[in-house]
Structures are given as C-alpha cells and as structure tokens.
Amino acid sequence: MSAPRNALGRGLDALIPGRAAGTPPLSGSSETAPAAGVADGSPRELPVDLIDPNPEQPRRAFDAAGLEQLSESIRCHGVIQPVVVRRAGDRFELIVGERRWRAARVAGLDTIAAVVADVAPQDMLELAIVENVQRHDLNPMELAHAYRALADAGATQEEIGRKVSLDRSSVANHLRLLELQREIQQDIEESRITMGHAKALLQVTNPERRLHLRKRVLAEQLSVRETEQLGRELAGPAPPRKPRPGKPPAEPAMRELVEVLQRQLQARVRLVGTPRRGKIEIDYSSSEDLERLVNLILEGA
C-alpha cells in the first residue's frame, strides 16, 4: 500500500506528475524557474484567448492597480515566468499564474508562454491554494473558503494543515471566520480589521452585539487587545442555572470558576452541582467549534 500523499507540504512540484528529478521548479515555489509538466515540460506559446481561469482559484480579488503595473512590465520585458495550464477539451485551464495571464491580457498580448501540465481536476484546488499560500497572496477569508472547499471534499483539518504546511489550529481559526456575518467578512477581505480582531469578535455569539462591537472597532480604531476586552464584556458570563428544588445556589467560588473557564475556552460554560459533585456543561456552535474545544482541553491534559 502506498504512503499517503502530502503533496502541498512539499511544494507545487509534488502535485505535477512527470517532473523529473533535477528539473527546475514551478513558479510560486521558493526557487525561481518553471517546472516540467508532461513530455519535456518545455514552455510553449499559447493564444491568450484559448486559456480560461482556474474554476477552483481561491483568490477572489485581483488589485487593478497592481495588474496595470504588472502589465506595463510585461509590455517592456514580456512574461518572464511561464504560466502553468492543463488541457480542457480544445482549450486550456490555468493552474498557476492567473495574475500574469490577466496582466498579459491587459497588456494586449496575443500569446503567453505556458507549460502544459498533466494535472487531474481534483488536484487543481490544492495547487491553486499552495501557489497563493507560498506567495502570501490570499487574505484570511479567501483562505477560509479554500479550506472549506477542501473540507467539503473530505479532508480533515489535520490533513488540510499538512497539505498547506500549517498547524491544525490555524486551519480551524480560519474556518471559524465563516461563522461571521458577511459585513465582518468583507471587513477582513478589505483589511479594515485583522484576523486578531475577527477572533475577538467571535467571542460575541449574539449577532446584534457582535455587529455593534464591529462598528466600535472601525469607528474608534480599537486594538486587538481592546476588542478582546470589550468582546468578553459583551459576551458576559452565562446566566445562572436555576437550582434544583432543595439545592443551594452555586457558591461564589464556583461562579468565579465559570468565568475563568469561559475566558479560557471562549465558550459558554455551566457548572451543575456542588464543589463535591456535579458536572460541567460547555456549549459549542459547530463541528469546528467542538473540535477547537476538544483540542484546547486535550492540550492541557
């Protein structure tokens, strides 16, 4: 039985079949020259209009000013690094280099240097993700949607982390961003708030309170630490559970313990019983949230 593949953790080249040892690597890896795809892997000139964008491209925003600047460079020097494509019927689909392809169109080029690679459709999303991750081209929301697509295809958070060379908790934190309202997601996409602000906003489960805090963050330019503090205040402690008949109310020490647990776990916590006997109840809002809590608890075991 063959060992499981960890292609993305080794870079783009590992996902491109047919790359011989010693062949120059793909654009987007830590080295610089283009890699082989099929046959001899030599770049060829392909008509720009015969190439279509990668339908699995995780990158959603292409800066117009940046594309114009790149197109000016292409007009002067041409496309220095070939794009990588795969055959799709009588046309081609981009795998790597969509920004260069877009800029070449803006520059008015009829053809572009391209390597035609033998890549299965199911690998295109992984290739597009790793190319952008290595170039730091994706914002946190784009990463969140990309990780969700991999998860929907059956990958666990641990597997996604191995594929993109990140720890599982980083993947989980990105996936949690999808729980935020669209307004807040757009703030992240447009760099009005940071990933740290977003994690602080996730403390507040009430949608209206969360949006109120988001407005304060933007209006007052609050730091992440200030947002975390306000988030804890808005989330508030869990309402006290009604004592069972004949049972005394929770002791002050237990109420304080609840507050400590809620701050640590960033979740609603209830203690039922007495200091001598009882149970701890922890609320979670999704399968990802449950996994996050389990890992937090096991890390302290």
C-alpha positions as CSV (number, residue, x, y, z in Angstrom):
1,M,0.0,0.0,0.0
2,S,1.4,3.4,-1.0
3,A,2.1,6.0,1.6
4,P,-0.5,8.9,1.8
5,R,0.4,11.9,-0.2
6,N,1.4,15.2,1.3
7,A,2.0,17.0,-1.9
8,L,1.3,20.5,-0.9
9,G,3.6,20.4,2.1
10,R,6.4,19.6,-0.3
11,G,5.5,22.4,-2.7
12,L,3.8,22.7,-6.1
13,D,6.2,20.3,-7.9
14,A,5.0,17.3,-5.9
15,L,1.5,17.6,-7.4
16,I,2.6,17.9,-11.0
17,P,3.1,14.4,-12.5
18,G,6.1,13.8,-14.8
19,R,8.5,16.2,-13.2
20,A,11.9,14.6,-13.4
21,A,14.5,14.9,-10.6
22,G,16.6,18.0,-11.1
23,T,14.0,19.7,-13.3
24,P,13.6,23.4,-12.4
25,P,10.7,24.1,-10.0
26,L,7.4,25.8,-10.7
27,S,6.7,29.4,-10.3
28,G,5.4,30.0,-6.8
29,S,7.9,27.7,-5.1
30,S,10.8,29.0,-3.1
31,E,13.0,28.6,-6.2
32,T,12.5,30.5,-9.4
33,A,12.4,28.6,-12.7
34,P,9.4,26.9,-14.3
35,A,8.8,23.1,-13.9
36,A,8.1,20.3,-16.3
37,G,4.5,19.1,-16.7
38,V,4.2,16.5,-19.5
39,A,6.6,15.5,-22.2
40,D,9.7,17.6,-21.9
41,G,7.9,20.3,-20.0
42,S,9.1,23.0,-22.3
43,P,7.2,26.3,-22.3
44,R,5.2,27.0,-25.5
45,E,3.4,30.0,-26.7
46,L,-0.4,29.6,-26.3
47,P,-3.1,32.1,-27.5
48,V,-4.2,34.1,-24.5
49,D,-7.8,33.8,-25.6
50,L,-7.6,29.9,-25.5
51,I,-6.8,30.0,-21.8
52,D,-9.6,30.1,-19.1
53,P,-9.2,31.0,-15.4
54,N,-8.9,28.2,-12.9
55,P,-12.5,27.5,-11.7
56,E,-11.0,26.4,-8.4
57,Q,-9.0,29.6,-7.9
58,P,-9.3,30.5,-4.2
59,R,-8.1,34.1,-4.9
60,R,-11.1,36.3,-5.3
61,A,-9.7,39.8,-5.6
62,F,-7.1,41.0,-8.1
63,D,-5.9,44.5,-7.5
64,A,-6.5,46.6,-10.6
65,A,-3.5,49.0,-9.9
66,G,-1.2,46.0,-9.3
67,L,-2.4,44.4,-12.6
68,E,-1.8,47.6,-14.5
69,Q,1.7,47.9,-13.1
70,L,2.5,44.2,-14.0
71,S,1.1,44.7,-17.5
72,E,3.5,47.7,-18.0
73,S,6.3,45.4,-17.0
74,I,5.1,42.7,-19.4
75,R,4.9,45.3,-22.3
76,C,8.5,46.1,-21.7
77,H,10.0,42.7,-20.8
78,G,7.4,40.1,-21.7
79,V,6.2,37.3,-19.4
80,I,9.4,36.1,-17.7
81,Q,7.9,33.1,-15.9
82,P,5.5,30.8,-17.9
83,V,2.1,30.2,-16.6
84,V,1.0,26.6,-16.0
85,V,-2.1,25.2,-17.6
86,R,-3.9,21.9,-18.2
87,R,-5.8,20.8,-21.2
88,A,-9.6,21.1,-21.0
89,G,-11.0,19.8,-24.3
90,D,-9.8,22.1,-27.1
91,R,-9.0,24.8,-24.6
92,F,-6.7,25.2,-21.5
93,E,-7.4,26.0,-17.8
94,L,-4.9,27.9,-15.7
95,I,-3.3,26.1,-12.8
96,V,-0.6,28.6,-11.8
97,G,-0.1,32.2,-12.9
98,E,-3.6,33.8,-13.2
99,R,-2.3,37.2,-12.3
100,R,0.3,37.0,-15.1
101,W,-2.3,35.9,-17.5
102,R,-4.7,38.7,-16.6
103,A,-1.9,41.2,-16.9
104,A,-0.9,39.8,-20.3
105,R,-4.4,40.4,-21.5
106,V,-4.4,44.0,-20.2
107,A,-1.0,44.4,-22.0
108,G,-2.7,43.3,-25.2
109,L,-0.5,40.2,-25.8
110,D,-1.9,37.6,-28.3
111,T,0.1,34.7,-26.8
112,I,1.7,33.8,-23.5
113,A,4.4,31.3,-22.5
114,A,2.8,28.3,-20.9
115,V,3.8,24.9,-19.6
116,V,1.0,22.3,-20.2
117,A,0.9,20.0,-17.2
118,D,-0.9,16.7,-16.7
119,V,-3.0,17.6,-13.6
120,A,-6.2,15.9,-12.5
121,P,-9.2,18.3,-12.0
122,Q,-9.4,17.3,-8.3
123,D,-5.8,18.5,-7.7
124,M,-6.4,22.0,-9.2
125,L,-7.8,23.5,-6.0
126,E,-4.8,22.2,-3.9
127,L,-2.3,23.5,-6.5
128,A,-4.0,26.9,-6.6
129,I,-4.1,27.1,-2.8
130,V,-0.4,26.3,-2.3
131,E,0.7,28.6,-5.0
132,N,-1.1,31.5,-3.4
133,V,-0.1,30.5,0.2
134,Q,3.6,30.4,-0.8
135,R,3.2,33.8,-2.4
136,H,1.2,35.2,0.6
137,D,-1.5,36.2,-2.0
138,L,-4.6,35.2,-0.1
139,N,-6.4,37.2,2.5
140,P,-7.8,35.3,5.5
141,M,-11.3,35.0,4.1
142,E,-10.0,33.6,0.8
143,L,-8.1,31.0,2.8
144,A,-11.2,30.2,4.9
145,H,-13.3,29.5,1.8
146,A,-10.4,27.5,0.3
147,Y,-10.1,25.3,3.4
148,R,-13.8,24.9,3.5
149,A,-13.7,23.6,-0.1
150,L,-11.0,21.1,0.8
151,A,-13.0,20.1,3.9
152,D,-16.2,19.6,1.7
153,A,-14.1,17.3,-0.5
154,G,-13.5,15.1,2.5
155,A,-10.2,16.4,4.0
156,T,-10.0,16.8,7.8
157,Q,-8.5,19.9,9.4
158,E,-5.3,17.9,10.2
159,E,-5.0,16.8,6.6
160,I,-5.6,20.4,5.3
161,G,-2.9,21.6,7.7
162,R,-0.4,19.0,6.4
163,K,-1.2,19.9,2.8
164,V,-0.6,23.7,3.3
165,S,2.2,23.3,5.9
166,L,0.1,24.9,8.7
167,D,-0.9,23.6,12.1
168,R,-4.4,22.4,12.6
169,S,-5.3,25.2,14.9
170,S,-4.5,27.8,12.2
171,V,-6.8,26.0,9.8
172,A,-9.6,25.8,12.5
173,N,-9.2,29.6,13.2
174,H,-9.6,30.4,9.5
175,L,-12.7,28.1,9.2
176,R,-14.3,29.9,12.2
177,L,-14.2,33.1,10.2
178,L,-17.0,31.7,8.1
179,E,-19.3,32.0,11.2
180,L,-19.0,35.8,11.0
181,Q,-21.7,37.9,9.3
182,R,-21.0,39.0,5.7
183,E,-20.3,42.6,6.7
184,I,-17.4,41.5,9.0
185,Q,-16.1,39.0,6.4
186,Q,-15.9,41.9,4.0
187,D,-14.0,44.0,6.5
188,I,-11.4,41.2,6.7
189,E,-11.2,40.9,2.9
190,E,-10.6,44.6,2.6
191,S,-8.1,44.8,5.5
192,R,-10.3,47.1,7.7
193,I,-9.9,44.6,10.5
194,T,-7.3,41.9,11.2
195,M,-7.5,38.2,11.9
196,G,-7.0,39.1,15.6
197,H,-10.0,41.4,15.6
198,A,-12.1,38.7,14.0
199,K,-11.2,36.1,16.6
200,A,-12.1,38.7,19.3
201,L,-15.5,39.3,17.6
202,L,-16.2,35.6,17.6
203,Q,-16.3,35.7,21.4
204,V,-19.7,37.5,21.0
205,T,-22.3,35.0,19.9
206,N,-25.2,37.4,19.8
207,P,-25.3,38.7,16.2
208,E,-26.5,42.2,17.1
209,R,-23.9,42.7,19.8
210,R,-21.2,41.4,17.5
211,L,-22.1,44.0,14.8
212,H,-22.3,46.7,17.5
213,L,-18.7,45.8,18.6
214,R,-17.6,45.7,14.9
215,K,-18.9,49.3,14.5
216,R,-16.9,50.4,17.5
217,V,-13.7,48.7,16.3
218,L,-14.0,50.6,13.0
219,A,-15.1,54.0,14.4
220,E,-12.6,54.1,17.2
221,Q,-9.8,52.1,15.6
222,L,-9.6,49.7,18.5
223,S,-6.6,47.5,19.0
224,V,-7.0,43.7,19.1
225,R,-6.5,43.7,22.9
226,E,-9.2,46.4,23.4
227,T,-11.5,44.4,21.1
228,E,-10.9,41.3,23.1
229,Q,-11.7,43.1,26.4
230,L,-14.9,44.5,25.0
231,G,-15.8,41.2,23.5
232,R,-15.5,39.5,26.9
233,E,-17.7,42.2,28.4
234,L,-20.4,41.9,25.7
235,A,-20.3,38.1,25.8
236,G,-20.8,38.2,29.6
237,P,-21.0,35.3,32.0
238,A,-23.5,32.6,31.4
239,P,-26.8,33.2,33.1
240,P,-27.0,31.3,36.4
241,R,-28.7,28.0,36.2
242,K,-31.9,27.7,38.3
243,P,-31.1,25.5,41.2
244,R,-32.9,22.3,41.5
245,P,-35.5,22.1,44.3
246,G,-33.8,21.7,47.7
247,K,-30.3,22.5,46.2
248,P,-28.5,25.7,47.4
249,P,-27.4,28.2,44.8
250,A,-23.9,28.0,43.3
251,E,-21.1,29.2,45.7
252,P,-19.1,32.4,44.8
253,A,-16.0,30.3,44.1
254,M,-17.9,28.2,41.6
255,R,-19.2,31.3,39.8
256,E,-15.7,32.6,39.6
257,L,-14.5,29.3,38.2
258,V,-17.2,29.5,35.5
259,E,-15.9,32.9,34.5
260,V,-12.3,31.6,34.3
261,L,-13.4,28.7,32.1
262,Q,-15.4,30.9,29.8
263,R,-12.4,33.2,29.3
264,Q,-10.1,30.3,28.6
265,L,-12.4,28.3,26.3
266,Q,-14.2,31.3,24.7
267,A,-17.5,29.4,25.1
268,R,-20.5,29.4,27.4
269,V,-19.8,27.2,30.5
270,R,-22.2,25.9,33.2
271,L,-21.4,24.1,36.5
272,V,-24.2,22.0,37.7
273,G,-24.0,20.6,41.3
274,T,-21.7,21.4,44.2
275,P,-17.9,21.6,44.7
276,R,-18.1,18.0,45.8
277,R,-20.1,16.5,43.0
278,G,-21.7,17.7,39.7
279,K,-20.9,18.2,36.0
280,I,-19.5,20.8,33.6
281,E,-21.5,21.8,30.5
282,I,-19.8,23.6,27.6
283,D,-21.7,25.0,24.7
284,Y,-20.4,24.8,21.1
285,S,-21.9,26.2,17.9
286,S,-20.5,24.0,15.1
287,S,-18.4,20.9,14.5
288,E,-15.3,23.1,14.0
289,D,-16.1,24.8,17.4
290,L,-16.4,21.4,19.0
291,E,-13.1,20.3,17.6
292,R,-11.5,23.5,18.8
293,L,-12.8,23.0,22.3
294,V,-11.6,19.3,22.4
295,N,-8.1,20.3,21.3
296,L,-8.0,23.1,23.9
297,I,-9.0,20.6,26.6
298,L,-6.6,17.9,25.5
299,E,-3.7,20.4,25.2
300,G,-4.0,21.0,28.9
301,A,-4.3,17.3,29.7
